């Protein structure tokens, strides 16, 4: 049941930034970039809108976890999160921009610990005609984007309004079993975040 729902459009409305486009598929190998943090500020909380079948891995081709089902109306307590970029949003710089950003280097995955410890603050100059690829929002108006093979995070005025595709997974544990659930408006009700 969850497979057909997971194939439906994914629209995650986040903290007033650019909306991500609908996602028709989501596989780990398809992801251009993934982070082990959730989008937006505060700790997200969800309640399942239907019975959900968690998957072994955070991708739609993964088999379900045998003997694990999340019943409709269950508050999801998650132990891990994975926010994936499936399709980037290209932006051509129209005028020279000087940005104060964090450079994470040439990576595809950024863990929670690395997000806080591995980045290098830098001043980045984007010239007219340069292309950046917007990946996903982070929090407090910051954006992840790719430029010349490196991943950057920061406030990026040209990035706002870019169209990109994302998939958000959380790992839930019930009765000593755990599995991944795709988070979207069809699978869960978004509750008030904890701050």
matplotlib code that plots the C-alpha trace (Angstrom):
import matplotlib.pyplot as plt

x = [0.0, 2.7, 4.5, 1.7, 1.4, 5.1, 5.0, 2.5, 3.7, 6.0, 5.4, 7.1, 6.2, 9.1, 9.8, 8.7, 11.5, 11.3, 9.0, 10.5, 8.9, 7.0, 9.0, 8.0, 10.8, 13.4, 16.4, 19.6, 21.5, 19.4, 20.2, 22.5, 23.0, 21.8, 22.1, 21.5, 19.4, 15.8, 14.8, 13.7, 13.9, 12.9, 12.3, 9.7, 6.8, 4.4, 1.3, 0.7, -2.3, -2.7, -1.0, 2.5, 5.0, 8.5, 11.2, 14.6, 16.5, 15.5, 14.5, 11.3, 12.9, 13.8, 11.8, 9.5, 10.7, 9.0, 6.7, 6.8, 3.8, 3.0, -0.7, -2.8, -2.7, 0.7, 3.1, 6.3, 9.3, 12.3, 15.9, 17.5, 16.6, 17.8, 16.9, 17.7, 18.0, 16.8, 16.9, 18.8, 17.5, 20.0, 20.4, 22.4, 23.9, 22.7, 25.1, 28.2, 27.4, 29.7, 28.5, 29.7, 29.1, 30.4, 32.3, 31.8, 33.9, 33.1, 30.6, 27.3, 26.4, 26.7, 26.2, 24.9, 28.3, 30.1, 27.5, 28.6, 32.3, 33.7, 32.7, 35.1, 33.7, 34.7, 33.9, 32.6, 32.3, 29.9, 30.3, 27.6, 27.0, 28.1, 25.8, 24.9, 22.7, 20.3, 20.0, 17.8, 16.9, 18.5, 17.1, 16.8, 16.8, 20.1, 20.4, 22.6, 23.9, 26.6, 29.1, 32.1, 31.8, 31.7, 28.8, 28.1, 25.6, 24.6, 22.3, 22.1, 19.7, 19.9, 18.9, 15.5, 12.8, 14.8, 12.9, 14.4, 13.1, 13.7, 12.7, 12.5, 12.9, 12.9, 13.8, 11.2, 11.6, 8.7, 9.0, 12.8, 12.4, 13.2, 12.6, 12.4, 9.3, 8.9, 7.6, 5.1, 1.7, 0.1, 1.8, 1.8, 0.1, 2.7, 2.4, 3.8, 7.5, 9.3, 11.8]
y = [0.0, 2.5, 1.8, 3.3, 6.2, 6.8, 7.1, 9.9, 13.5, 14.6, 18.2, 19.4, 22.9, 24.2, 27.3, 29.8, 29.0, 27.8, 24.8, 21.5, 20.0, 16.7, 13.5, 10.5, 8.2, 8.2, 5.8, 6.3, 5.9, 8.6, 11.2, 14.0, 15.0, 13.8, 15.1, 13.4, 16.3, 17.3, 20.5, 23.5, 24.6, 22.7, 19.0, 17.7, 15.7, 13.5, 11.4, 8.6, 9.3, 5.5, 2.2, 2.5, -0.3, 0.8, -0.2, -1.8, 1.1, 4.7, 4.0, 2.9, -0.2, -1.5, -4.5, -3.9, -4.8, -8.1, -7.8, -4.0, -1.8, 1.7, 1.9, 4.9, 7.6, 6.7, 9.4, 8.6, 8.6, 8.5, 7.6, 8.8, 11.1, 11.4, 14.4, 13.7, 15.9, 13.9, 16.8, 20.1, 23.5, 25.2, 29.0, 31.3, 34.2, 37.5, 39.8, 39.3, 38.0, 37.9, 35.3, 34.3, 30.5, 27.3, 25.0, 21.2, 20.1, 17.6, 15.3, 13.5, 12.8, 15.1, 13.6, 15.6, 15.7, 16.7, 19.5, 21.1, 20.3, 19.8, 22.9, 25.7, 29.3, 31.1, 34.1, 33.0, 35.2, 34.2, 36.0, 36.9, 33.8, 31.3, 28.4, 27.0, 24.1, 24.6, 21.4, 21.9, 24.3, 23.8, 26.2, 29.9, 30.7, 28.9, 26.9, 24.0, 24.5, 23.0, 25.2, 23.8, 20.4, 21.7, 21.8, 25.1, 26.2, 29.7, 32.6, 32.7, 35.3, 33.9, 30.5, 31.5, 30.6, 27.7, 24.6, 21.3, 17.8, 16.2, 13.2, 13.0, 9.8, 9.0, 5.7, 4.6, 1.9, -0.2, -3.4, -3.6, -3.5, -0.4, 0.7, 3.8, 5.8, 8.4, 11.7, 13.6, 15.1, 11.8, 9.6, 11.8, 14.7, 17.4, 18.3, 21.4, 21.3, 21.2, 24.0]
z = [0.0, 0.9, -2.4, -4.4, -2.0, -2.1, -5.9, -5.5, -5.6, -2.8, -1.7, 1.4, 2.5, 4.5, 6.4, 3.7, 1.3, -2.3, -2.5, -3.8, -6.9, -6.7, -6.6, -8.6, -7.4, -4.7, -4.5, -2.6, -5.9, -7.5, -4.8, -5.9, -2.3, 1.1, 4.6, 7.9, 9.2, 8.6, 6.7, 8.6, 12.3, 15.4, 15.8, 13.4, 14.6, 12.5, 12.9, 10.3, 8.1, 7.3, 8.0, 6.8, 5.9, 6.7, 4.2, 4.9, 3.2, 2.4, -1.2, -3.0, -4.4, -0.9, 0.5, 3.5, 7.0, 7.8, 10.8, 11.2, 10.4, 11.6, 12.4, 11.3, 13.9, 15.4, 16.4, 14.6, 16.8, 14.6, 15.3, 12.0, 9.2, 5.6, 3.4, -0.2, -3.3, -6.3, -8.9, -8.5, -9.6, -11.9, -11.5, -13.8, -12.0, -13.4, -11.6, -9.6, -6.1, -3.0, -0.5, 3.0, 2.9, 4.3, 1.9, 2.5, -0.5, -3.1, -1.3, -1.8, 1.8, 4.8, 8.3, 11.2, 12.9, 9.7, 9.2, 12.4, 12.3, 8.8, 6.8, 6.1, 6.2, 3.0, 0.9, -2.5, -5.6, -8.2, -11.5, -14.1, -16.2, -13.6, -12.9, -9.5, -8.7, -5.8, -3.8, -0.8, 2.1, 5.5, 8.2, 9.0, 5.3, 4.5, 1.3, 0.1, -3.4, -5.7, -7.5, -9.5, -7.8, -4.2, -1.8, -0.1, 2.5, 3.4, 2.5, -1.2, -2.7, -6.3, -4.9, -3.6, -6.0, -7.6, -8.3, -7.1, -6.1, -2.7, -0.7, 3.1, 5.0, 8.7, 10.4, 12.9, 15.6, 17.0, 19.1, 18.5, 14.7, 12.6, 9.0, 6.8, 6.0, 3.3, 4.8, 2.7, 2.9, 1.9, 4.4, 7.6, 9.3, 10.1, 13.8, 15.6, 15.8, 19.1, 19.8]

ax = plt.figure().add_subplot(projection="3d")
ax.plot(x, y, z, "-o")
ax.set_aspect("equal")
plt.show()
